[in-house]
């Protein structure tokens, strides 16, 4: 499982997908999230601006990324 270290209090879901290399651009992140392909803590998330904090897990295309505080 890959990990993303937070530099601030939170990271937005679209930014996290890009930072983890799961998508190439913000547009790709937008469509993946809108299409219901991304899960946060096991629940489908459709808000690109969803704030993620330490300990949360993103799932996309069989890959998981943990947000570290």
N, C-alpha and C positions, 0 to 999 in steps of 0.2 A: 504494500500500500504506500503510495506516494504521500508526502506531507508538504503542506504550504505553511510557512512561518509568517504570522501576522506582524506587520510593521506598525499597524495602528490598532484601534480597538476592534475593528471589524473589516471584512472585505465583502464586496457585493458578489452575488453568485456568478454573474457574467464575467467579472474580472477574475474570479477564482478559476473558472474553466479555462480562461486564456493563460493565466499564470501557471497552471498545471500542464499546459500543452495539450489539453483534451480537444480544444478547437483552435483554429488558426486565427480567427478574427472575432470581433464583437458581433458582427452580423451572423456568423456561424453559431455563436453562443445564443444569440437572440432566438434564432429559429429552432435550435435544439431544445431550448427551454419552453418556447411557445408550443412546440409539438408534443410536450409531455415526456421527453426522453431523459430528463434529468431528475434524479431523486436526491433529496437532502434528508439524511437520517431515515432512509427507507420510505419516504413519502414523496410522491411526485410533486415537484415545485414548478409553477408556471410564472413566477415573478422574477424577472431578470435582476431587479434591484434588491432582492431579498438579502438582508444583512446576515452574514455568517460570522459566528464567533468561535473561539477555541473549543475544540472537542467535537465539532460537527463534521459529518462525513458526507461527501458528494459522491454519487454513483452515476456513471455515464458510460454506455457501450461496454459494460463488463469491467470497467476500471473504477477503482475507488481512490479518493483523495481525502485525507484528514486535514482539517484546519487546526493549526497549533497556535496557542496564545503566546 
